[in-house]
Amino acid sequence: MLGGPGTVGVEQTVSLTHSWNPNLSFWYLPQSSDGDDVFTVTLNVAGESQTIPVSLDGDGWQRQWYSLGVGEDYFTGPVTVRFELSSDGEEPATAVYLDEVSLGRTPGGPFKFYFPIIRK
């Protein structure tokens, strides 16, 4: 869970080996957003970073997935994934629950890499 006043985030770096057009996939559950809060995912692949805003609107668990942007090719190398929640500190307190975060190839099969999320 990410939550609290200010900016909080979790980050993990993993190495992918021979992954076809890898994607990041995750489930998230936003709680009590006041409209001024921002939830983002930052992907750093081969030294190139992209930050993607994720909607805090909606009810219930939501699934998101993003291409790592390496094209239709096999990829080998480190990937850093960062989830970040920026809250203005006003009530109600915003929180985001994360589950089933995976990084793996597409298409063709259940080759996924699950990694623990470490809060920093």
C-alpha positions as a LaTeX table, in Angstrom:
\begin{tabular}{lrrr}
\hline
Residue & $x$ (\AA) & $y$ (\AA) & $z$ (\AA) \\
\hline
Met1 & 0.00 & 0.00 & 0.00 \\
Leu2 & 1.16 & 3.51 & $-0.81$ \\
Gly3 & $-0.31$ & 6.27 & 1.31 \\
Gly4 & 0.30 & 9.19 & 3.58 \\
Pro5 & 0.99 & 12.89 & 3.20 \\
Gly6 & 3.63 & 14.06 & 0.75 \\
Thr7 & 5.22 & 11.76 & $-1.80$ \\
Val8 & 5.75 & 8.05 & $-1.20$ \\
Gly9 & 7.01 & 5.44 & $-3.60$ \\
Val10 & 8.33 & 1.95 & $-4.12$ \\
Glu11 & 10.98 & 0.96 & $-6.62$ \\
Gln12 & 12.50 & $-2.29$ & $-7.86$ \\
Thr13 & 15.13 & $-3.10$ & $-10.49$ \\
Val14 & 15.08 & $-6.48$ & $-12.23$ \\
Ser15 & 17.00 & $-8.03$ & $-15.11$ \\
Leu16 & 15.09 & $-9.45$ & $-18.04$ \\
Thr17 & 16.65 & $-12.03$ & $-20.32$ \\
His18 & 15.49 & $-12.65$ & $-23.86$ \\
Ser19 & 11.98 & $-11.27$ & $-23.26$ \\
Trp20 & 9.82 & $-10.64$ & $-26.33$ \\
Asn21 & 8.25 & $-7.14$ & $-26.30$ \\
Pro22 & 8.07 & $-7.00$ & $-22.46$ \\
Asn23 & 5.17 & $-5.41$ & $-20.60$ \\
Leu24 & 4.49 & $-4.25$ & $-17.06$ \\
Ser25 & 1.17 & $-5.42$ & $-15.63$ \\
Phe26 & $-0.40$ & $-4.69$ & $-12.24$ \\
Trp27 & $-3.67$ & $-4.42$ & $-10.33$ \\
Tyr28 & $-4.36$ & $-1.39$ & $-8.14$ \\
Leu29 & $-7.11$ & $-0.16$ & $-5.83$ \\
Pro30 & $-7.32$ & 3.62 & $-5.26$ \\
Gln31 & $-8.79$ & 4.80 & $-1.96$ \\
Ser32 & $-10.13$ & 8.26 & $-1.04$ \\
Ser33 & $-8.50$ & 10.44 & $-3.68$ \\
Asp34 & $-9.41$ & 14.13 & $-3.33$ \\
Gly35 & $-8.69$ & 15.06 & $-6.95$ \\
Asp36 & $-5.37$ & 16.83 & $-6.33$ \\
Asp37 & $-3.36$ & 13.65 & $-5.74$ \\
Val38 & $-1.23$ & 12.00 & $-8.44$ \\
Phe39 & $-0.33$ & 8.32 & $-8.92$ \\
Thr40 & 2.43 & 7.54 & $-11.45$ \\
Val41 & 4.47 & 4.64 & $-12.76$ \\
Thr42 & 8.00 & 5.34 & $-13.98$ \\
Leu43 & 9.73 & 2.81 & $-16.23$ \\
Asn44 & 13.47 & 3.03 & $-16.79$ \\
Val45 & 14.53 & 0.73 & $-19.62$ \\
Ala46 & 18.07 & 0.78 & $-20.98$ \\
Gly47 & 18.67 & 4.25 & $-19.54$ \\
Glu48 & 15.49 & 5.74 & $-21.03$ \\
Ser49 & 12.83 & 6.85 & $-18.53$ \\
Gln50 & 9.12 & 7.37 & $-19.06$ \\
Thr51 & 6.61 & 8.46 & $-16.41$ \\
Ile52 & 3.00 & 7.42 & $-16.91$ \\
Pro53 & 0.10 & 8.95 & $-14.95$ \\
Val54 & $-2.40$ & 6.40 & $-13.60$ \\
Ser55 & $-6.01$ & 7.39 & $-12.95$ \\
Leu56 & $-7.21$ & 7.46 & $-9.35$ \\
Asp57 & $-10.83$ & 7.56 & $-10.57$ \\
Gly58 & $-13.07$ & 4.53 & $-10.51$ \\
Asp59 & $-14.22$ & 1.98 & $-7.98$ \\
Gly60 & $-12.77$ & $-1.40$ & $-7.20$ \\
Trp61 & $-9.64$ & $-3.11$ & $-8.39$ \\
Gln62 & $-8.34$ & $-1.96$ & $-11.77$ \\
Arg63 & $-5.78$ & $-3.60$ & $-14.05$ \\
Gln64 & $-3.18$ & $-1.67$ & $-16.03$ \\
Trp65 & $-0.47$ & $-2.75$ & $-18.40$ \\
Tyr66 & 2.18 & $-0.86$ & $-20.31$ \\
Ser67 & 4.65 & $-1.80$ & $-22.99$ \\
Leu68 & 8.26 & $-1.15$ & $-22.04$ \\
Gly69 & 8.67 & 0.50 & $-25.44$ \\
Val70 & 11.48 & $-1.66$ & $-26.80$ \\
Gly71 & 9.57 & $-2.51$ & $-29.98$ \\
Glu72 & 8.84 & $-5.93$ & $-31.31$ \\
Asp73 & 12.15 & $-7.44$ & $-30.43$ \\
Tyr74 & 13.79 & $-9.54$ & $-27.75$ \\
Phe75 & 15.07 & $-7.51$ & $-24.81$ \\
Thr76 & 17.82 & $-8.33$ & $-22.35$ \\
Gly77 & 18.80 & $-5.87$ & $-19.65$ \\
Pro78 & 17.82 & $-4.10$ & $-16.44$ \\
Val79 & 14.40 & $-2.53$ & $-15.93$ \\
Thr80 & 13.52 & $-0.25$ & $-13.02$ \\
Val81 & 9.87 & 0.17 & $-12.07$ \\
Arg82 & 8.78 & 2.91 & $-9.66$ \\
Phe83 & 5.26 & 3.45 & $-8.32$ \\
Glu84 & 4.76 & 6.88 & $-6.73$ \\
Leu85 & 1.84 & 8.56 & $-5.00$ \\
Ser86 & 1.93 & 12.32 & $-4.39$ \\
Ser87 & $-0.67$ & 13.57 & $-1.95$ \\
Asp88 & $-1.40$ & 17.14 & $-0.91$ \\
Gly89 & $-2.01$ & 15.96 & 2.66 \\
Glu90 & $-5.61$ & 17.12 & 2.81 \\
Glu91 & $-8.33$ & 14.85 & 4.12 \\
Pro92 & $-9.39$ & 12.28 & 3.19 \\
Ala93 & $-5.97$ & 10.61 & 3.08 \\
Thr94 & $-5.24$ & 8.99 & $-0.28$ \\
Ala95 & $-3.98$ & 5.42 & $-0.50$ \\
Val96 & $-3.32$ & 3.02 & $-3.36$ \\
Tyr97 & $-3.10$ & $-0.75$ & $-2.93$ \\
Leu98 & $-0.96$ & $-2.69$ & $-5.45$ \\
Asp99 & $-1.18$ & $-6.39$ & $-6.31$ \\
Glu100 & 0.12 & $-8.88$ & $-8.88$ \\
Val101 & 2.86 & $-6.68$ & $-10.28$ \\
Ser102 & 4.58 & $-8.55$ & $-13.11$ \\
Leu103 & 7.08 & $-7.85$ & $-15.83$ \\
Gly104 & 7.36 & $-10.23$ & $-18.75$ \\
Arg105 & 7.19 & $-11.00$ & $-22.40$ \\
Thr106 & 4.26 & $-10.95$ & $-24.78$ \\
Pro107 & 2.76 & $-12.68$ & $-26.66$ \\
Gly108 & 2.85 & $-16.39$ & $-26.18$ \\
Gly109 & 2.87 & $-17.81$ & $-22.80$ \\
Pro110 & 3.16 & $-17.45$ & $-19.11$ \\
Phe111 & 6.72 & $-16.18$ & $-18.86$ \\
Lys112 & 6.41 & $-13.62$ & $-16.12$ \\
Phe113 & 8.78 & $-12.28$ & $-13.53$ \\
Tyr114 & 7.14 & $-11.46$ & $-10.21$ \\
Phe115 & 9.14 & $-9.33$ & $-7.86$ \\
Pro116 & 8.63 & $-8.05$ & $-4.35$ \\
Ile117 & 7.92 & $-4.40$ & $-3.89$ \\
Ile118 & 10.29 & $-2.75$ & $-1.46$ \\
Arg119 & 9.21 & 0.54 & 0.05 \\
Lys120 & 11.93 & 3.18 & 0.06 \\
\hline
\end{tabular}
